[in-house]
Each structure stands twice: as C-alpha cells, then as structure tokens.
C-alpha cells in the first residue's frame, strides 16, 4: 500500500531527526511545568483541569504537526511525490503519520495531567475515551490539511496557528463541553448532541481533505 509506504518513510525520517517528537515533548513538558509553578499550592477546579487539558493539546499540536508537508518542501522532495504518487495517496500517508503523532501526544498529556493534577478526575471514562478518540482524529485531519496549505508559504511558523485556530475552535469547544460532562459523570445519552457534532466534524474535515487536497497539492 503506497500510503503506508509514505507513512513509513516519514516515520523513519522522524526517528532519525526527531524534530516533531522533540518539539512536542519539549512544549508539553514546559507548558505543564509552567502551569504547575503558576498554581503552586493553590487548588484548581476539576473543570479548569479539563479545560487546560485541551488547551495544552491544541498548542502542542501547533508546535509539531506542521512538519508533515513543510519537511517535504525543505528537502525539495515535493515534486518527486507529485510525480510518483496520487494526491489521495499522499494525503492518506501524511494523515496516518499525523494520527500517530497526535495520539502519542494526547496520551502523554492525559497521563501527565492524571499524575500531576489531583483535581483531574474523570467519572465517565467511556464518554471521555470517545471524545478523546474523535477529538484526536479531528485534530489530525485538520492539521494535515492546514499543513499542506501553508507548506509553500514563506511565513509557515506564524501562518499555521493563525489558520488552525478558527478551524479547530469548534472542535475544541465541543471537546471542552464533553470533558466537563465526563467529569460530572453524565451519561453518553445526555451528551449525544456534542458527540454527534464531533462525528460530523471529523466526517466533514476528512471529506474536505480528500476533495480539496488535489488542488492544494498541485497548486
């Protein structure tokens, strides 16, 4: 499968350079350390820890996920990919790569929050797990598409978060609401509307990615 071969190439390259992994790891550790030093001995609410979780996840994604296509431009391999692979294959391979990064990043952040924040208590693990899976997938799809858009820009570092914020804002707000409900111990049926929003968001972004990527990749 060509998409998996492209993912394997990107992952092996990442293991050699560790650019995205190091950037994500450093940002996560620094951000959580700053939060811990800021609150000191003060107690914070359960809802605040849930909100901070997704804020840290959002900004961590901004620090490392743009490498999916930027690295191709820096190495000068974009034209080669355009010649040997179909646009859908390239998008699929890059999406798999970003999915792996996002899930590794989000799992690490969630574990660190559970270890260092006593107030971070999830009473409905099923709901949180569902939101975690759908939210991580949505972040990966959106980030992959935006990374392709900004890869040829001269100001990649500043343009990526600027474009990502309005695209990911509905997703993050929905995830915050579901996390709040999972902390309260609400049932899945009580938050079905928010879960449906996540499913629709993921489906729309995935469909838009495959429909628009051909134009983004060639132009």
C-alpha positions in Angstrom: 0.0 0.0 0.0 1.6 3.2 -1.2 0.1 5.4 1.6 1.6 3.1 4.2 4.9 3.2 2.4 4.8 7.0 2.5 4.0 6.9 6.2 6.9 4.5 6.9 9.2 6.9 5.0 8.1 9.9 7.1 8.2 7.9 10.4 11.7 6.6 9.7 12.8 10.1 8.8 11.3 11.4 12.0 13.1 8.8 14.1 16.4 10.0 12.6 15.8 13.7 13.1 13.2 13.6 15.9 12.2 17.2 15.0 8.5 16.9 15.6 8.8 14.5 18.5 11.3 16.7 20.3 9.3 19.8 19.6 6.1 18.2 21.0 7.9 16.7 24.0 9.6 20.0 25.0 6.4 22.0 24.6 4.4 19.6 26.6 6.9 19.4 29.5 7.5 23.2 29.5 3.8 24.0 29.4 2.8 21.6 32.2 5.7 22.8 34.3 4.7 26.4 33.9 1.1 25.5 34.9 2.3 23.7 38.0 4.6 26.5 39.0 1.8 29.1 38.4 -0.8 27.4 40.6 1.7 26.5 43.3 -0.1 25.2 46.4 -3.4 26.6 45.2 -6.2 24.2 44.4 -7.9 24.3 41.0 -11.3 23.1 40.0 -12.0 19.9 38.1 -13.5 21.9 35.2 -10.3 24.0 34.9 -8.1 21.0 34.6 -10.3 19.6 31.8 -10.1 23.0 30.0 -6.4 23.2 30.5 -6.0 19.7 29.1 -7.4 20.6 25.7 -5.7 24.0 25.7 -2.3 22.2 26.1 -3.3 19.7 23.4 -4.2 22.5 21.0 -1.0 24.5 21.4 1.1 21.3 21.4 -0.4 20.4 18.1 0.6 23.8 16.7 4.2 23.2 17.7 4.9 20.0 15.8 2.2 18.8 13.4 3.0 21.3 10.6 6.1 19.2 9.7 4.1 16.7 7.7 4.4 18.8 4.5 6.9 21.5 5.5 9.7 18.9 5.7 9.0 17.9 2.1 9.4 21.5 1.0 12.6 21.9 3.0 14.1 18.7 1.5 13.0 19.5 -2.0 11.0 16.2 -2.4 7.6 17.7 -3.1 7.9 17.5 -6.9 9.1 13.8 -6.6 6.0 13.0 -4.5 3.7 14.7 -7.1 5.2 12.7 -9.9 5.1 9.2 -8.3 2.1 9.3 -6.0 -1.6 10.2 -6.4 -2.8 13.2 -4.3 -5.1 10.9 -2.2 -2.1 8.6 -1.5 0.0 11.5 -0.3 -2.8 12.8 1.9 -3.5 9.3 3.4 0.2 8.7 4.2 0.6 12.1 5.8 -2.7 11.7 7.7 -1.5 8.3 9.2 1.7 10.0 10.2 -0.1 12.9 12.0 -2.6 10.5 13.5 0.3 8.6 15.2 1.9 11.8 16.4 -1.4 13.2 17.7 -2.3 10.0 19.6 1.1 9.7 21.2 1.0 13.4 22.1 -2.5 13.3 23.6 -2.0 10.1 25.5 1.2 11.6 27.0 -0.5 14.8 28.0 -3.5 13.0 29.5 -1.2 10.7 31.6 0.8 13.7 32.8 -2.4 15.5 33.8 -3.7 12.4 35.7 -0.4 12.2 37.5 0.2 15.9 38.4 -3.3 17.3 38.8 -5.3 15.7 41.7 -8.5 17.6 40.5 -8.4 15.9 37.1 -10.9 13.1 37.9 -12.9 11.6 35.1 -16.1 9.9 36.3 -17.4 8.7 33.0 -14.3 7.1 31.3 -16.4 5.8 28.3 -17.5 9.3 27.3 -14.0 10.8 27.8 -12.5 7.9 25.8 -15.0 8.5 23.0 -14.3 12.3 23.0 -10.5 11.6 23.1 -10.6 9.3 20.0 -12.9 11.6 18.0 -11.1 14.7 19.0 -7.7 13.3 18.3 -8.8 12.2 14.8 -10.3 15.6 14.1 -7.1 17.4 15.2 -5.0 15.1 13.0 -7.2 15.6 9.9 -7.5 19.3 10.2 -3.8 19.8 11.0 -2.8 17.7 8.0 -4.9 19.7 5.6 -3.7 23.0 7.0 -0.1 21.9 6.9 -0.5 21.3 3.2 -1.9 24.7 2.7 0.9 26.6 4.5 3.8 24.4 3.3 4.6 26.7 0.4 4.2 29.9 2.4 7.2 32.0 3.4 5.9 32.5 7.0 5.0 28.9 7.8 5.6 29.3 11.6 3.1 32.1 12.1 0.6 31.1 9.4 -0.1 27.6 10.8 -1.6 28.6 14.2 -3.5 31.5 12.6 -5.3 29.2 10.2 -5.6 26.4 12.7 -7.4 28.4 15.4 -10.7 29.2 13.6 -10.8 25.7 12.1 -10.1 23.8 15.3 -12.1 26.2 17.6 -15.5 24.4 17.2 -13.8 21.1 17.8 -12.0 22.3 21.0 -15.2 23.9 22.4 -17.1 20.7 21.8 -14.4 18.7 23.5 -14.4 21.0 26.5 -18.1 20.5 26.9 -17.9 16.7 26.7 -14.9 16.7 29.1 -16.9 18.7 31.5 -19.8 16.3 31.3 -17.5 13.3 31.7 -16.1 14.9 34.9 -19.6 15.3 36.2 -20.4 11.7 35.4 -23.1 12.4 32.9 -24.2 9.5 30.6 -23.4 9.3 26.9 -27.1 9.8 26.0 -27.1 13.1 27.8 -24.2 14.4 25.6 -25.3 12.8 22.4 -25.6 16.1 20.6 -22.0 17.0 21.3 -20.8 13.6 20.3 -22.8 13.9 17.1 -21.0 17.2 16.4 -17.6 15.6 16.8 -18.6 12.8 14.4 -19.9 15.3 11.8 -16.8 17.5 12.2 -14.5 14.6 11.6 -16.5 13.4 8.6 -16.7 16.9 7.1 -12.9 17.5 7.5 -12.0 14.1 6.2 -14.2 14.5 3.1 -13.0 18.1 2.5 -9.4 16.9 2.8 -9.7 14.3 0.1 -11.8 16.6 -2.2 -9.6 19.6 -1.9 -6.2 18.1 -1.5 -5.7 17.6 -5.2 -6.0 21.4 -5.8 -3.9 22.3 -2.7 -1.1 19.8 -3.6 -0.8 20.7 -7.3 -1.1 24.5 -6.8 
